[in-house]
Amino acid sequence: MKLLSFSTAAGDSYGLVKGDGVIDLGARMGGKYPDLRSLLDGNGLAEAASAAGDAVDHGLDGITYLQVVPNARRIIYIGLNYREHAAEMGLEFPENPSLFSKWPDALVGHEQDIVRPKASDNFDFEGELAFIIGKPGRHISEAAAMDHVAGYTPFLDGSLRDFQGQSVIAGKNFQHSGACGPWMTTADEVPDPMNLRLTTRLNGDVVQDESTEQLFYSIANIIAYVSQFTPLHPGDVIATGTPSGVGAGRKPPLWMQPGDRIEVEISGLGCLANNVVAE
């Protein structure tokens, strides 16, 4: 099952992808679950699946995609999780997951523009696999961790590298600098999230190409670590880190420019695509 958040002239909603259309779950279930986070919070995935036989309400080409969980309580990133990426950045590999947070307004949805800000032209791409929490918990064991995952989605971390050198929070949180989507593929349709192909393309050229089996800290590791210090809630988004090939690791650096198109495709999960515009 593929679930997404979207907007039309009638307002914001969420739905179930069916073929080249979407079944509007907000119109059907909004009284009980007003948004996708509420659906996850209310353990409503089975109810959502029961609508799969309905006719579609909108074509996918007639909606505006929003980031998968627009009102996520937390968006957490793993800063270094592929050894080759740490090496290309000249950084020591961390002994524990290296974490930082992203704010919701730093992200847009599939086919929405990402913004190269006025303040910097060191605008880098980082394609990532993200997962979305579906079951709350604290002090979650690695053995139980995967039971807490609702699904998976492609993710683009847009990084302003010069600002990141001053402050990770600043460099990672410029408004509309990253993206999440196009949808969440539920965990039951992803037999092994640690064996997916992640490919990032800039203007059609492959710039990152790696298997998630190369993740050093697994999804279960990450959940166990993060849940030690904070409770996890349904709708929380956690991005697992980027492989090598980023712009800052190249000589000369390869920065995203206004007019560029960036795509993050993960096997079985879809392709997140965004155009770059100037602020």
C-alpha positions in Angstrom: 0.0 0.0 0.0 1.3 3.4 -0.9 0.0 6.4 1.1 0.6 10.0 0.4 -0.3 13.5 1.5 -1.5 15.9 -1.2 -3.3 19.1 -1.9 -6.0 20.1 -4.5 -8.2 23.1 -4.9 -10.4 21.7 -2.2 -7.5 21.8 0.3 -5.0 19.4 1.9 -5.8 15.7 2.3 -4.1 12.3 2.2 -4.8 9.1 0.3 -4.1 5.7 -1.1 -2.3 5.4 -4.5 -4.1 3.2 -6.9 -2.7 2.9 -10.4 -2.2 6.4 -11.7 -4.8 7.9 -9.3 -5.4 8.4 -5.6 -8.3 7.4 -3.4 -9.0 10.3 -1.1 -8.9 8.9 2.4 -9.3 12.3 4.0 -12.7 12.6 2.3 -13.7 9.2 3.6 -12.0 9.1 7.0 -11.2 12.7 7.8 -13.7 12.8 10.7 -11.7 10.1 12.5 -8.3 10.6 11.0 -7.8 14.1 9.7 -4.4 13.5 8.3 -1.9 10.7 7.6 -0.2 11.2 11.0 -3.5 10.8 12.7 -4.1 7.6 10.7 -0.8 6.2 11.9 -1.4 7.4 15.4 -4.8 5.7 15.5 -3.4 2.4 14.1 -5.7 2.9 11.1 -3.7 1.2 8.3 -6.1 -1.7 8.1 -9.0 0.7 7.7 -7.1 2.5 5.0 -6.5 -0.7 3.1 -10.2 -1.5 3.2 -10.7 1.4 0.8 -8.4 -0.1 -1.9 -11.4 -1.3 -3.9 -12.9 2.2 -4.2 -12.7 4.2 -7.4 -10.0 6.9 -7.5 -10.9 10.5 -6.7 -8.0 12.3 -8.4 -5.4 11.5 -11.0 -1.8 11.7 -9.7 -1.2 14.4 -12.4 -4.0 16.5 -10.8 -2.7 16.8 -7.3 0.1 18.7 -5.6 2.3 16.3 -3.6 3.1 17.3 0.0 5.9 15.8 2.0 4.7 12.4 3.2 3.9 13.5 6.8 3.6 17.3 6.6 3.1 17.7 10.4 5.6 15.1 11.6 6.5 15.7 15.3 10.1 14.9 14.6 12.4 14.6 11.5 15.6 12.9 12.5 18.7 12.4 10.3 21.6 10.1 10.6 24.6 12.2 9.6 27.1 9.6 8.6 26.1 6.0 7.9 28.0 4.9 4.8 31.8 4.6 5.3 32.7 5.7 1.8 30.7 9.0 2.3 32.6 9.7 5.6 35.8 9.1 3.7 34.9 11.4 0.8 34.1 14.1 3.4 37.4 13.6 5.3 35.5 12.7 8.5 36.1 10.0 11.0 33.3 7.4 11.1 31.3 7.9 14.4 31.3 5.3 17.1 27.5 5.8 17.5 24.9 7.1 15.1 25.5 10.8 14.4 22.2 12.6 14.7 20.7 16.0 13.7 17.2 17.2 13.2 15.3 18.8 10.3 12.3 21.2 10.6 9.2 20.5 8.7 9.3 23.7 6.6 12.7 22.7 5.3 11.0 20.0 3.2 8.7 20.0 0.2 6.9 17.1 -1.6 7.5 15.3 -4.9 7.6 17.6 -7.9 7.6 20.7 -5.7 10.5 23.1 -6.2 13.4 23.1 -3.9 15.1 26.4 -3.2 18.7 27.4 -3.6 18.9 30.3 -1.1 20.3 33.7 -1.5 22.7 33.2 1.3 24.8 30.4 -0.3 25.5 28.7 -3.6 27.1 25.6 -1.9 23.8 23.6 -2.4 24.5 19.9 -2.1 22.4 16.8 -2.8 22.1 13.8 -0.5 19.8 11.0 -1.6 18.6 8.9 1.3 16.2 6.1 2.4 13.8 7.3 5.1 11.4 5.3 7.3 8.3 6.4 9.1 7.3 5.3 12.6 4.0 3.6 12.9 4.0 2.3 16.5 5.0 4.4 19.5 7.7 3.3 21.9 10.6 4.1 24.2 13.6 2.0 25.0 12.8 -0.2 22.0 15.0 -3.3 21.6 16.7 -4.0 18.2 14.7 -7.3 18.2 11.4 -5.4 18.4 12.4 -2.4 16.4 11.1 -3.3 13.0 7.6 -3.7 14.4 7.6 0.1 14.9 8.1 0.9 11.2 5.0 1.9 9.2 6.8 2.3 5.9 9.6 3.7 3.8 10.1 6.6 1.4 12.8 8.3 -0.7 14.3 11.4 0.8 16.4 14.3 -0.4 18.6 16.1 2.1 19.5 19.5 0.6 22.7 20.7 2.4 24.2 24.2 2.4 27.8 23.1 3.0 29.3 26.4 4.0 26.6 27.0 6.6 26.8 23.4 7.7 30.5 24.1 8.6 29.3 26.8 11.0 26.2 25.1 12.3 24.7 21.7 11.3 21.2 23.0 12.2 21.6 26.0 9.9 23.1 24.1 7.0 20.4 21.5 7.0 17.3 23.7 7.6 17.1 26.3 5.0 13.4 26.6 4.0 12.3 24.3 1.2 15.9 23.0 0.7 14.9 19.3 0.8 12.1 16.9 -0.1 10.3 13.7 1.0 8.1 11.5 -1.1 6.4 10.8 -3.4 4.7 8.5 -0.9 5.2 6.0 1.9 5.3 2.4 0.9 4.0 0.3 3.8 6.4 -2.0 5.5 4.5 -5.2 4.5 5.5 -4.5 0.9 9.2 -4.1 1.6 10.6 -7.5 2.5 14.1 -6.3 3.2 14.7 -2.5 3.5 18.4 -3.3 3.9 18.6 -4.5 0.3 17.3 -1.7 -1.8 19.0 0.2 -4.6 19.4 4.0 -4.0 20.2 6.1 -7.1 20.4 9.8 -7.2 20.4 11.6 -10.6 21.3 15.2 -11.3 20.0 16.4 -14.7 19.7 12.7 -15.7 23.3 11.9 -14.7 23.8 9.3 -11.9 25.7 10.9 -9.1 25.0 8.3 -6.3 24.3 4.6 -6.7 24.5 2.3 -3.7 22.7 -0.5 -1.9 21.2 0.1 1.5 22.9 -3.1 2.6 26.0 -0.8 2.9 24.3 1.1 5.8 26.5 0.7 8.8 23.8 1.4 11.4 20.7 -0.6 10.4 17.2 0.6 10.8 16.8 -1.5 13.9 20.1 -0.1 15.3 18.8 3.4 14.7 15.4 2.9 16.3 17.0 1.3 19.4 19.5 4.1 19.7 17.1 7.0 19.2 14.4 5.6 21.5 16.9 5.5 24.4 16.6 9.3 24.7 13.2 10.2 23.2 9.9 8.4 22.7 9.1 7.7 19.1 5.7 8.6 17.8 3.7 7.6 14.8 4.5 9.8 11.9 8.1 10.5 13.0 10.4 10.5 10.0 14.0 9.2 10.2 16.4 9.5 7.3 19.1 6.9 7.4 22.1 8.7 5.8 23.5 9.3 2.3 26.0 7.2 0.3 29.1 8.6 -1.4 29.0 10.7 -4.5 27.7 14.0 -2.9 28.8 17.3 -4.5 31.1 18.3 -1.7 33.1 15.2 -2.1 34.0 15.9 -5.7 36.9 18.0 -7.2 35.7 20.5 -8.1 32.6 20.5 -6.0 29.3 19.8 -7.8 26.6 22.1 -6.5 22.9 22.1 -7.4 22.0 25.2 -9.5 18.7 26.9 -10.3 17.3 25.1 -13.4 18.7 21.7 -12.3 16.5 18.6 -11.7 17.3 16.2 -8.9 15.9 12.7 -8.5 16.2 10.2 -5.7 15.0 6.7 -6.8 14.8 3.7 -4.5 13.9 0.3 -5.9 10.3 -0.6 -5.1 9.7 2.7 -3.4 9.4 5.1 -6.3 11.3 8.2 -7.5 11.3 11.5 -5.7 11.9 14.3 -8.3 12.3 18.1 -7.7 13.4 21.1 -9.7 15.8 23.6 -8.3 14.9 27.3 -8.3 16.6 30.4 -6.9 15.2 32.1 -3.8 
